[in-house]
Amino acid sequence: MRRSGGLLPTMILVSVVLAGCGPQAGPPTATTPAATATTPATSAAPSPSVTSTPPDGGATATATAKPPAEGAAWMTFTTADGQLAFDLPAEWSVRDPAGELPEGGGAFAEVTNEAGKPLATLRTNMATGSTCMEKYPFSEFESQELPALAQDGDVPRYVFETRGDATAPGPADTPAAAYGITTVEAPTGGSACPIFHFFTWPPTAAMFGAFYNPENNVTPGAESLPYLEQARKYMDTAEYQDIRRMITSLRPAG
């Protein structure tokens, strides 16, 4: 997959190994919400409180996410292994893009919008590892703790953040912006390690998010702007508001 200005970086930007990705007897299947045992999200989730941090390191500000459009239909999707659930707009779809699951179970689902553009990927039962060899300029657009996913006192958080800028490129010599769930603490100072959007989830780790890609995350009126400015402008779109609501709704099923 490519985006303007170079190759779209992978979600990890560090060394990551899937835990024995291979076929198994009767693998669970993720399909569209209408085809699974889902239930309508009849009441709108409360607008989450999120913390926005200006890229210049100034004082943080607390903002409230825009509520979904009145009367918008949402559905609840439960992963095929029955471990996790999240809410999403009824017109979006969930599918298994590779037809494979990590050995030993887990979930592998991709969320796409009405046009079939991928917006976020959920994977569980992942083995991860990272080495911080170099740091890059960063900004953290917003952050929100997700206590429902806490494991042994470790509370992950939803973030939308960037690495690199016009004067100091990020990994792979290109700026990067990504939204997702992480257990990595918020960076301090003027630089940060590569983006690492993984969180602890039995038996190993999981991910739910994506890199901002102008080809998928369409940002009206931003085509002529630099990549990182497009990413910040994307935060004002209804689609991004729905993505954030979807990802932050992730919770244990049942």
Steps between C-alpha positions, in 0.01 A plus 500: 500500500632845413413854592609839376856575604631143518421153619237474770688373807389176659294512817790388712813682383687253721564125498173309542436128456157337475461203734509207258264636237351192337176309436313323775194279515181697475647853521255769611380734229441875523222621270290808468309594815169413337620142443625438853332469835509870559266731680410856411675767702173663585642773718781729401821449696588794725726757339850412625723757662828516314822692558647695211867595506625774266808395302699788648482341844267765641239447768260217439134566444201281571252462217178305467449280197218604272192283555385278214235632267155477652328181394819344360477120511780313675557126546703293744752255353638210705820331389463141385693371802243667725757702694455861388223725374481848353240732349508630144271682255249259348606596146860391564617139462732263683685231308798267527741635236736203496286202592753401765521515877802473729560144611320432825208731432448870520331748271594668173244748368515804271246782513412671173275794421212514249749539213696194609797705625679343800480718810633279781626148566449295815738212576549298815740223606803687371864471606673837491840647562663836440835671518522878516807574292409857408253765611304747288307825546147417608160641576213338685171630365292339772503229764234313698543225760302177446452340845270229359808343337727519807711193576676461837470871565640591158249742343537548122405823328366608165731743319526684172864597461774581250870448443726719292444839344603705198851563635565160665337207320365209700560128445554401136578866423135598505273660761255260661166545677300219659202440727456196723536345844835482677647424840804717433515802729461843346835630370672787674746756371531583133542154348357148526563141394317363193124454527415176683124445513461176695337425833512208740222248441504129588680292409751751360409832339253664264460799269205706378570799277668613178738750346342811355496451123349776282400234247277332760435775755360755257536853637293748295678824416840377617642351182753779452620500862809319630433151637512589870270798450256272318511263798418780744219623276362145481416528869221743407325252272194299602677183385786550745256573781334167423836319485595634842163406646535151349853433625437640847190282532717184491426292810484143628197324352216386719 
